[in-house]
Structure formats: structure tokens, C-alpha cells
């Protein structure tokens, strides 16, 4: 490996015509260049250059050796250029995994401008509510909702916090009544996407501006799912009460398909996090992260303003 470095120094000396010029290109002193050449000649066992105070000329061995060294130097330069293009330009494939709900309209609205500005960028979205192995699926960005980060090798980029709301369909409320206090919720049927706590079952915590938080243990309902889309569809069908991200049900609340329950009591917000495998990422990944962050925070601010 050391000889490869010395071969690169030798090729640069021949290309530049002097030890001083080669040193300036390589960022080392002429004496360091001279030392590299002596060590290379000792390693190969023959002199490669005739040195005088005025010029350098190749020996026969040096003339035979130079083309290979120059080709190596040129290939290394080309490899560096290609790597810089990948790092600094927005082209090639960008692979993003997300939940099914986020993988549709939100990602389209967030990333469409980036695709329009950079025709060489190819977006591959893997929409699933399962947690995928980022290495196995070659994922550049993984969007996770309220997931504990168990893999310490991954880097978490916080994108946004979304408020949750308690809601149900009018037909369910007509049949089972409208809850008026947090404790009333315990006696209702729930369609649950809430993770099970091993010791306490399914628990929700509600917050109020003027009262202490309320922790409620929710009974197992007929339907539960780790897919928010499934939970929402069964809620719309009148099968029970559920927690929903406000941004996903705003239209349903406006149209009356869903009713907001106990609006003064607010469940803990859910977090949207983007995961990458490295802290320093290629430019296409960096700009995609920024586009996602800007989009979700802008929409969240608009949503909260409308709610207020």
C-alpha cells in the first residue's frame, strides 16, 4: 500500500517536471517528495529518474514503469470525480421507506418539487407499515412514527410532532353515546393502534390546560392494528373510537364523517422521525431530508393555526 502512494508521487513528479511542482500539487515539501522517490527506487531495485540541478529525466526502467503509475493516478482521479458527483449532485436512485399513510400524498407533495428540479433523480418509495432493515433493502431514508430507536448505529432526524385527536363516527356515537369526560372513554369500544404495555395493557394519557394529566387503561377492542389506515377505516365504519393524527382526519372532521371528542383533552403528540445510516449523507439525501422537514413543519403550522 505504501508503494502505491510512492508510485502516485513518482507519476506526479514526471507529470509536473520537478520535485517542487509535484510537492505543490500534492501538498507536501520537495524533501518529502524526494524521500518518497528514494524509497520507491529502493523497493523496485532500480533507479527511475536521473536527477540534476536543472532537470529530471526518466531512466529506461522509469520510462517503462511510468505509464502504469500514470494510469493508476488517472484512475484514482477519475474515481474521486465520480464519487464527488454522487456526493454533490442530485442524481441516481433515492430509496425511502415510509408508512402507507405517509407514502402517498404527503411524500408526493414534499418531494415533487425536488424531482422537477433534478430530472436525474429517481425516487423509489417502499410504503409499508412494517419496519424494514435499512441495509438489506438499501434504504437511504426510513420514516418512522413513534418508534423507539433500538439500533444505535442509525441517525435520527426529527421532522415534526403531530397532534392526535380522539374521534368516532356519528353512527357509533348514536348507538353508544357521546363521552363527556375522560373516564367515560374507558367504557367505550376502541379500535386500537396503541402499543400494548406488558404491565398495564393499552394505556392512553390525556392532557388538559387546567387539569392534571389523565392516564386511562383502554380495553382490548374487537379490532386492533399497527396500520393507522386500518384503524381509521374501521372508525369511519362506526366500529368504535380511535386516536387519529389530526392532519390525516381534518377533512373527515370538516365533512362530519368523524366527530371530535373531548377536544379540550389532548393525547400526547406523535413524532415523525427520519432515519439514515450515516450522519454525513450524500447531497440528494440531505436535500430530501430538508424538503421533508420543511413540508411537514409548514403543514403542521398551518393545521395548528386552523385548529386555533
N, C-alpha and C positions, 0 to 999 in steps of 0.2 A: 504493500500500500504506500509506503514511503517513497518507493521508486516511481510510482505513478505521479506523485507530486513533483518529484525531481524531473521527470520526463516533461511535465507541463511547463516547468521553469525553463528547461532546455529549449522547448519549442518556442516559447515566448522570446527568449534571447535571440534565436535565429530570426524570428519574425520581425523583431524591433531593431536588430542590428547592433545592439550594445547591451552591456550589463545594466548600465544606469537607466536606459529607456525601459528595459524589461522590468527593472525594480519599480519604476514609477507606475507601470501598468498593473503590477501585482501588489503594490503597496508594501514592498519590503526594501531593505537597503541593498546597494550594489554588493557589499561584502557578503550579505546573506545569499544573494543570487550566486556569487562565486562559490560559496560553500556548497550550495545545492549541486552545482555542476561538478565540483571535485568529488563529492560523494557518489554522484551518478556514474562518473567515469571509473571510480574505484569499484563500483558494483558490477558494471558491464565488462571491466577489464581492458578497455581500450580508450585512447583519447578521442574525444568527439569534436573538439574545437582547437584551432590554432589561435592563440591569443597574442596580441601585440598591443602596444600603447595606442595604436591608431585604429585597428580594426580586428574583427573576428572573422575567421574563415573555417568552413567545415573540413574536417578530415574525411578521408574516404569512408571510414566507419560512420562518422557523423552524418555524411550525406545519405548513406543507406538507412540510417536509424531515424532521421528527421521526418520523412513522410508519415511513418506510423505515429510518431509523437504528435505531429501537427494534426493528423486525423483524430487522435484522441482528444486533443484540446478543442478542436472544432465540434466534435460530437458532444463534449461536455457543455460547450457554449450553447449549442442547439437545444440540448436537454434543459438547460436553465431557462432558455427563452420560452420553450413550450410550457414549462412549469409556471413561469411568470404569467403567461397568457391564461392558463387555467385559474391561477390565483387571483388575477386582477381583472379579468373580463367576465362578462355575464354570458356564457355560452355553455353548451353541453347540458346534461341531464341534472335536474334538481329533484330529489326524491323526498316527499313529505308524507308522513303518516299522520292521520287525524281520526277523530271520532266521525261517525257517519253524519251527525248533525252539522258539525263544523266543516266537513269536507265538501259541502255543496256551495250554497250561495255565499256564505262568509268568505271562504277561501277564494272563490271566483272574484268577488268584489275587491278583496285585498290585493290579489296578485295579478289581476288582468292588466293594470297599467304597467307593471314591470315587464310582462310578456310583450306588450305592444312596443315598449321602448327598446327591447332587446330580442329581435327575431331569432337569434341563435340559441336562445334559452329554451330548453324543453322541460316542461313540468310534468312530473309523474306523481299523482296523488293516490295513496293507498288508504282508502276510507274503511275503517273497521273499529269496532268498539273493543277489540282485543288488544292487548299490549304486545307489540312485536319487538323482536330482538333487532336492534338497530344495525348491528354488524352483519347479521345473517341476511337481512333484507336491504342492506346498503342504503340505509335511510340517513339523509342529511339533517332533517329536522323532524322531530316527533312532537306532536301537540298532545298534551296530556291534561285532563281535567281532574283536579283534586287528587292526584296520585302522589303517594309517598315515594320519594326518590331513594330507592334502595341500592342502586348501582352508583357508587361514589365516583366512578370513572366518567360519568356523564355530567355535562354542564347544564344547569337550569337557567333559563332566561324568562323572568316573569313578564307576561304580556299584559294581563288585565285581571281584575276581580269583577265578577258579575253578581248582582243581587239575585237571590232566589225569592220566589213568591209561593204562597200556598193557594192552590186553586182547585176547582172542581167544575164539572159540567152542570148546567141548570137542572137537568133531569135527575141527576144524582141528589142534588140538594132538595128537589121537590119530594123525593121519596124518603130521604133520611134526615132532613132538617139542616138548617144553616148553623154551624158552630159559632158561638158568640164569645167564648173565652178559650184560652189555650187548653185548659183541661177538657173542654168539650171534644177536642181533636182526638183524645185517647179512645173515645168510644166510637169513632168512625172507621169505616173501611178505607184502607190505604193501598194505593198502587205504589210499590216501593222500589226506588233505586238507591235507597240508603244502605250503605255497607253495614253488615252485622257486626256488632261489638260482642266479643266472645263472652263477656261477663254481664253485659247489660242489654243484649238484644239490639233492636233497631231504635236509636235514640236521635231525636232532633232537639236543637237548642234554639229558642226564640228570644229575640232581644227587643226591648221597648225603650223609648227615650226616657220615660219617667219611672219605670219599674225594674226590679231585678230580673235577670235572665230566667227563663223557664226551661227546664230540661224535661222532655216528655218521652216516655217509652212507648213506641208505636207497635201495635200488634202486627204479626205477620198476616198479610192480606192474601187474597186468592191469587194475585198476580204480583210478581216482582221480576225485575230485570236490571242488568247492568247497562242497558241501552236506554238513553233518555227518550229516544223516538218511540220505543215500545211503551214506556211509561206514559208518555203524552197521548198516544193513540188510545190507550185504554181509559185514560182520564176523559178524553173527549167523548168516548163511548158511554160515559156515565157509570163506570165501574168502581169509582172511588175518588179519594182525594190524593193529590200528589204535590211534591215540591217541583217547581219548574224554573229554569233560568228565565228571568224577565225578558231578555232580548229575544228568546225563542217563542214566547207566547203573547207578545204585545198585540199582535194582530187579532189573536183569538179573544183576548180580553176586550178589545175595542168592538169586535163584532158581536160579543155576547155569547160566543160558543163556550167560553170558560168564564167563571166568576172568581174574582179576587176575594180571598177570605182573610179575615183579621189583618187588614192592611197596616195597622199600627204595630203589629208584631212581625219582626223580620228575622227569617232564618239567617244563619251565617252565610256569607257570600262564598261562591265557588271560585277557585283560581284556575286560570288558563296559563299553562307553562309550556314553553318550547324547549326541547332538549336537543343538544348537539353533543357529538363525541369529543370535540375539542373546543377549547376556549378561543383560540385563534382559528377562524374559519375562512374559506375562500370568499371572494367578493360577492359571488352570486348568493351564497348562504347568508352573508352579512346583510345584504340589501333586502333579501326576502324576510329576514327577521325584523328589520326595521319597518318594512311595509306592513307586516302583520301587526307589529306593536302599534304603529300609527293608526291603522284601520280600527282595531278593536278598542283602543283607548278613545278615539274620536267618536265611535258609535256608542260607547258606554257613556260618555259625557252627554251626548245628545239624548240618550234614553233616560238618564237620571234627571236631566233638565225637564223633559216632558212629564216625568213622574211627579216632579215637584210642582 
